[in-house]
Amino acid sequence: RDCRFVGNRATAGGGLMLRNTTEVTVSGCVFERNHATSGAAIAVEGLVVGTVKVLDCAFRDNTGTSGAGIDISPEAFTGVSVERCAFERNAVTTGAGLNVYAAFPGAVFVADSVFRDNAAGAGGGIALGGDRPVPARIERCRFESNVACSGGGLLLQSATANVVACEFREDPGPAVLAFAGGKPLTRLLDAM
């Protein structure tokens, strides 16, 4: 709680690594200029029993390959909740702000957060995918000036997502890209 993680480097979890854990809450933290192959700021790996909560945190200028802000790639997890966070100027290959990919994914909830000026090959703001559909709800978020070849603001691959009351501004290319074997699995509600 209320920590600063600045200028750290690692293979995974440049700022913070959570592996084989239970209920965890990270709140009021700042993650800046960290670098890692996965999870430049926060990496979640292994088996996670319980919900990982990230609240009121800032993720700025982090770089790596996947999930410059948060990379969640465990074998299985119960749930992830990201609320009132800011993801700015992060750069990676996949999921510059938040990247979730798991064999047995749990529920993902993202609310009241800002994704701005992030860059990725896929999923400039958020990238969700898995061996099984990722159940997700994204609400009241703002995606602005994110850049990606696929899904400037949001990439939903194998995700059953409800995107509610979100704003997409100046995300070049498709702001939201959703696909899963040709089946419509995403609903946009009151999105601008």
C-alpha positions in Angstrom: 0.0 0.0 0.0 1.1 3.5 -0.9 4.5 2.4 -2.4 6.6 3.7 -5.3 8.3 1.3 -7.8 10.6 3.3 -10.0 13.2 2.2 -12.6 13.3 -1.6 -11.7 14.3 -4.3 -14.2 13.5 -8.0 -14.2 12.5 -10.9 -16.5 9.0 -10.9 -14.9 7.5 -8.4 -12.5 9.8 -5.4 -12.8 8.0 -3.7 -10.0 6.1 -6.5 -8.3 5.8 -10.3 -8.8 2.8 -12.2 -7.5 3.3 -16.0 -7.9 1.1 -18.8 -6.5 -0.7 -16.5 -4.2 -4.1 -16.0 -2.6 -6.1 -12.8 -2.1 -3.9 -9.8 -2.8 -4.7 -6.0 -2.7 -2.3 -3.4 -4.2 -3.5 0.1 -3.5 -2.3 3.7 -3.9 1.0 2.7 -5.6 2.9 4.3 -8.4 4.8 2.2 -11.0 7.1 4.2 -13.2 9.9 3.4 -15.8 10.0 -0.3 -14.9 11.0 -2.9 -17.5 10.4 -6.6 -17.8 9.6 -9.2 -20.5 6.2 -9.8 -18.7 4.6 -7.4 -16.3 7.0 -4.4 -16.3 5.1 -3.0 -13.3 3.1 -6.1 -11.9 3.3 -9.7 -13.1 0.9 -12.4 -11.8 1.9 -16.0 -12.5 1.3 -19.5 -11.3 -1.9 -20.5 -9.5 -3.9 -17.7 -7.9 -6.7 -18.6 -5.5 -8.7 -15.5 -4.6 -9.0 -12.1 -6.3 -6.1 -9.9 -7.2 -7.2 -6.3 -6.6 -5.4 -3.3 -7.9 -6.9 0.0 -6.7 -6.0 3.7 -7.1 -2.6 3.0 -8.7 -0.7 4.8 -11.5 1.3 3.0 -14.2 3.6 5.3 -16.3 6.4 4.8 -18.8 6.8 1.1 -18.2 8.2 -1.1 -21.1 8.5 -4.8 -22.0 6.9 -7.5 -24.1 3.5 -8.2 -22.5 1.6 -6.2 -19.9 3.7 -3.1 -19.3 1.2 -2.1 -16.6 -0.1 -5.4 -15.4 0.5 -8.8 -16.9 -1.8 -11.6 -15.7 -0.7 -14.9 -17.1 -1.1 -17.6 -14.5 -2.3 -21.1 -15.2 -5.5 -20.3 -13.4 -7.0 -17.4 -11.3 -10.2 -16.7 -9.5 -10.6 -13.1 -10.3 -8.9 -9.7 -11.1 -10.3 -6.3 -10.2 -8.7 -3.1 -11.4 -10.4 0.1 -10.2 -9.6 3.8 -10.4 -6.2 3.3 -12.0 -4.3 5.3 -14.6 -2.2 3.7 -17.4 -0.1 6.2 -19.3 2.7 6.1 -21.9 3.4 2.3 -21.4 4.8 0.4 -24.4 4.9 -3.4 -25.1 4.1 -5.9 -27.8 0.7 -7.0 -26.2 -1.5 -5.2 -23.7 0.3 -2.0 -22.9 -1.9 -1.2 -19.9 -3.4 -4.6 -18.9 -2.7 -8.0 -20.5 -4.6 -11.1 -19.3 -4.0 -14.5 -20.8 -4.6 -17.7 -18.9 -5.4 -21.4 -19.5 -8.3 -21.3 -16.9 -9.2 -17.6 -16.5 -11.4 -16.2 -13.8 -13.5 -13.0 -13.9 -11.9 -9.7 -14.9 -13.4 -6.5 -13.7 -12.0 -3.1 -14.8 -13.7 0.2 -13.7 -13.2 3.9 -13.5 -9.8 3.7 -15.1 -7.9 5.7 -17.7 -5.8 4.3 -20.5 -3.9 7.1 -22.3 -1.0 7.3 -24.8 -0.1 3.6 -24.5 1.5 1.7 -27.5 1.4 -2.0 -28.4 1.4 -4.3 -31.3 -2.0 -5.6 -30.0 -4.2 -4.1 -27.3 -2.9 -0.6 -26.7 -5.0 -0.2 -23.5 -6.2 -3.7 -22.6 -5.7 -7.2 -24.2 -7.8 -10.1 -23.0 -7.4 -13.7 -24.1 -7.1 -17.3 -23.0 -7.4 -21.0 -23.8 -11.0 -20.6 -22.6 -13.1 -17.4 -22.9 -12.2 -14.8 -20.3 -15.3 -13.4 -18.6 -14.9 -9.7 -18.4 -16.7 -6.5 -17.4 -15.2 -3.1 -18.3 -17.1 -0.1 -17.2 -16.8 3.7 -17.0 -13.2 3.6 -18.5 -11.6 6.1 -20.8 -9.3 5.0 -23.7 -7.5 7.9 -25.3 -4.7 8.2 -27.9 -3.6 4.5 -27.5 -1.8 3.0 -30.5 -1.8 -0.6 -31.7 -2.0 -2.5 -35.0 -4.9 -4.5 -33.5 -7.3 -2.9 -30.9 -6.0 0.5 -30.2 -8.0 0.8 -27.0 -9.1 -2.7 -26.4 -8.3 -6.2 -27.8 -10.7 -9.0 -26.9 -9.6 -12.4 -28.1 -11.6 -15.3 -26.6 -13.3 -13.0 -24.1 -17.0 -12.8 -23.1 -16.9 -9.2 -22.3 -19.5 -6.5 -21.4 -18.0 -3.0 -22.1 -20.3 -0.5 -20.4 -20.3 3.3 -20.5 -16.7 3.5 -21.8 -15.2 6.3 -23.9 -12.9 5.7 -26.8 -11.1 8.9 -28.2 -8.4 9.2 -30.7 -7.4 5.5 -30.7 -6.2 5.0 -34.3 -7.3 1.9 -36.2 -10.1 -0.1 -34.7 -10.5 1.2 -31.1 -12.1 -2.2 -30.1 -11.2 -5.4 -31.8 -13.1 -8.5 -30.7 -12.9 -12.0 -32.1 -13.3 -15.6 -31.1 -13.8 -18.1 -33.9 -16.4 -16.0 -35.5 -18.7 -16.0 -32.5 -19.9 -12.6 -31.1 -18.8 -12.6 -27.5 -18.7 -8.9 -26.7 -21.4 -6.4 -25.9 -20.8 -2.7 -26.1 -23.3 -0.8 -24.0 -23.4 3.0 -23.9 -19.8 3.2 -25.3 -18.7 6.3 -27.1 
